[in-house]
């Protein structure tokens, strides 16, 4: 590990001031991703600014009936928070599907949003990787790419975003508050993460001097007809091959509103508004769900080892929507798929 400076921020204003004055610095809270990357020599921050003691660790109701989640709320605390369990159970389920208990106890909401890909080539300094070192090439495209993307890819990168939480946040249409020396701004979750394009080194639209302070959830939580289905190589701690978050509103035997997002298939949580709109007014059955899955996966492209993900994603979408429609979400304590 390289040498670096360390400082603890006393206030939000102090944190962003220190970042603005320290090019090459990084914020650190739980450190469950950043410290690993530093150990592997992938990240080399000149300075770590510790924000773990800032007053950003509460869950509060907003004036419009939604929730504001502080960026330093731990994943475990959020998953078991009474308001999340009751009003946003899809989010609780996604959190419990991700990582191990020990990691969830340390990982923060802000860090989960900002975590970097687990693509093996990103971690391997002996191989070219445009995300780690722009302009060197993407080893995954012609390499061992079983875990890599099938949607939204580019010639520069086929890495996937690893978060489970963010897939649920995409369905909930969360917004993210960030602050910097220029003030505060709000970013829709749909605009927070980026597709790789020709700048795969940029995972998000957060500026280098901006600090994530909170996540806000709207009132609609899909507390009745929801699901988070995660398909992985083993039922214990593992990253998703494909995951699907679903929120349905059913009325009179038809679909009044549908939202679903995919994880493990793209550089960001993947939604298709066209596929969601196709379910409006339809009977919630396998035929309708299969049509929506086909629309969501239009343009999907495999790269050899990961081509199986296309059919896997299609079947996962149908399964996840079916479970949500019958009010039988996937259990995260008994991970065997029903």
N, C-alpha and C positions, 0 to 999 in steps of 0.2 A: 504494500500500500504506500502511496506517495505521501509526503508531508503536506499538512494543510493547517490553516489557522482555524480556531474555534471561538465562537462568541455566542452568548445567550441573549436573545432579545427580551427586553422587559415589557415592551408594549408593541402593538401593531405598527404604530408610527415609527418606533425604533427599528423594527424588523425591516420595513421597506426602506428606511433611511440607510441602514447598513448595507442592504442589497444594492441600492443605487450607487453607493460609494465603493463597492467591491466587485468589479468585473470578474466573472468566473466563479462567483460564490454560488452556493446552493442552500436552500432552506432544508432543514431536517426536522422531523418529528419522531415518528416511530422508527424510521430508518430500515424498515423490513425489505425495501427494494434498493434504496440508494447505497446503503452500507455494503450489500452484496456486490453491487456494481463497482464500488470502490475497491473491494477486495480482489475483484477480477481485473482491475485496472482498466475497466471500460469507462467509468466516470472518474475524472480527475479534478474535482473542485479545488480551487485555491483556498477556499474558506467555507466552513459550515456555519450557518446561522441557525441556532437552535430555537425553534418556535414552540417547543412542546409545553412551555409554561404559560403561553398566552391564554386569555380568557375566551377560548373558542371551543369549549367542550360541553356545550349544553344543547338540548333539543327544546325548542320553544314554539308555541302556536303563533301564527301570524294573524294580522288583523283580518285578512280575507278568509280565514279558516284553514289555511294550509299549515305547513311546518317549516321552521328554519332549523337546519342541522349545522352545528358548528363544525368547522373543518378538522378540529382536533378530537371530535368524538371517536372513540375507538370502535372498530367494527363489531366486536362482541357486544359492547354496550348498546350500539344502535340496533343490532339484530334482536335483542331482548327488551328493547324499550317498549313499554306498554302501548304508547301511541302508534309506534311503528307496527307492532304485532297486530293491533286492532284495525288500524286504518290503512296501512300499507304492507300487508302480509307478503306480497310479492317481493318487496325489497328485503324483508327479513329473511325470506327463503333464499334469495340470491346470496346474501351475506353468509348464511350458514353453509351454502354450497361451496364457498370459496375458501381456500387455504386450510390450514390446520387450526385447532383451537389456540395454540400458542401464538401463531402469527396473528390471528384475529384479535387477540388480547393486546397486541402492540400496534397493529396497523391502524392508521387514522383515515377518516373519510377523505381528507384532502390528498393524502398520499395515495390512496386507492385510485382516485381520479387521475393522478399524474404518473402512475407506475408505467414503466417501460416494457417493451415486448420481451418475451422469453424465447424468442427465436435463437436457436443454438448458435447460429453464425454471428449474431450480434454479440454474444458472449465470448466467441473464439477469436482472440486477437491475431491468430495465424491465418485467418481467412478474410477475403474482401467483404466489406459490408458498408453499403451506402448510408445506412442509418448511423453507424458508429463513425465512419470516415467517408464523408461525401465524395463521390467521384471514383471510388475504388471498384464498384460493381456490387451485384447481389448474388452471393454464393448459393442462396436458397433456391433460386429459380431452376437451376439445373442440378441441385443437390438433393439432400435428404430433407424433403419439404413436407413431410406427413402432417405436421402441426400448423402449416402455413395457410395463407389466405386463398380464398376462391372468389371473392367479390371485392370490387374497388381497388384492384391491384394496379401496379404500373410496371414499366420496364426497370424501374429503379428499386422496387421493394415489394415483397409479398409477405411481410410480417403481419402478425395479428396483435390486437390489443388484448391483454390477458384478463381484464377485470370481469368478475361476475356482477358486482354491484352496479357498474355502469350500464349493463344491459337492462337491468330493471329500471334504472333512472331514465333511460331513453324512452321506455314505455310510459313512465310517469310524467314525461316532459318536464323534468326538473330544470331549474336554472342555477347558475353558479355565480356567486359574488366574489370578485377579486378586487384588491386594492393595491395602489402603487403611489409614488410621490405625486402623480397626476390626479389622484382621487380614486373613487370607486366606480366600477362598472359591472354590469350583469351580462353573462353569456348564457345563451340557451344551451342545454346539454347537446343538442343536435349540431351546434356550431363549435363546441368545446374541443372535440378531437378532430383530427385532420385525416384525410386520405393521403397516401404517400406522394402521389404525383411525382414531380422531380425534386422534391425537398423532403425525403423521408426522415431526415434527421429531426424534423419538427413534428412532434407528436400531437401538440395542442396549439390553440390560438392564444395561449397565455404568454404574455411578454416576460422576458427574463427577470424584470424587476417587479413583477406582480405576485402578490401573495393570495392564495385562495383562502377566503375567510368563512364561507358558508355555502351550503346547498339548500335551495328552497323547493319544497314540494307543493304543488297545487292541491286543491281540495279533492279532486278525483283520484281515488286510490285503488279502485277496482277490488274492493275488499271481499267481494263475494265470488266473482268468477275470474280467477287469476291462476297463474302457474309460473313456476321456474323449473325448467327441465334441463339438466346438464348431462351430456353424454361424454364420458371420459374413459380412459383406458383401464382405470381401476376405481372402485367405489370409494376408496379413501382419498386422501389429498392428491389431487391431480388437476392440471389445467384442462379446460374444455376442448374437446375435438369440435363439438358443436353445442351451443346452449341456446335456449329459447325462453324469453320472458313474454308472458301473455297477459293482457287485460281485456276483458270482455264486458260489455253491458248488454244484457239480454232483455227483450220485451216482447210479450205476446208470441213467444215461440220463434222469434227471429233475432238476428243480431242488429242491435241499435247502434253500437259502436264497437270497433275492434282496433286494438293496437298490439303489435308484437315486434320484437327485436331479436336479432341473432347475435350471439357471441362466438368467438373462436373461428370466425370466417372472414374477418376483415380487419383493417387497420383501426377501425372504430366500431362501436355498436352499430349494427346494420338494420335499418328500417326501410320498408317499402310502403309509402303512402298509397301507391296504386294497389298493392295487394290488400292493404287494410280496407280501402274503399270498396273493393270487390266483394267484401263480406257484408257490407251494409244491406240490411233488408233480407239477407239470405237465411235459410234454415241452417242452424249450426250442426252440420253433419260432415261426414268424411269427404263427400264429394266437393262441398263448398270449400273445405279446408285444403284439399288437394289442389284446387284451382288457385287459391291464394298462395300456396307454397310455390307453385310453378311461376307465378308472377314475381314473387319475392326473389326467386333464384334465376330469373331471366338475366342472362349475361354472365352467369357464374362460369368460371374457368378453372380447371384443375391443372396441376403442373407435374403429373405423374404419380408420385407417392401420395398426394393428397386428393386425387381425383374422386376417391370414394366419398369425400365429404359432401359432394353435391347431392347424391342420393340419400346419404345419412341426414343431411340438413332437411331435405324434403320430408322424410319420414318423421323427423323430430318435430317439425312444424305441425304436421297433422296430429301427431300424438299430443303435443303440448296444448294445441287448441282444443282437442277433444277432451282432455282432462279438465281444462278450464271450464268448458261448456257444461260439463256434468258436475261441476263443483267438487272435483276430486283432485286437487293439486298434488304434484309430486312431493312426497315426504323427503325431508332432508335428514331425518334421524334414521329412517329405514330407506336407504338410497336405491333399493331394488326397484326398477321401473315397473309400475303397475300395468 
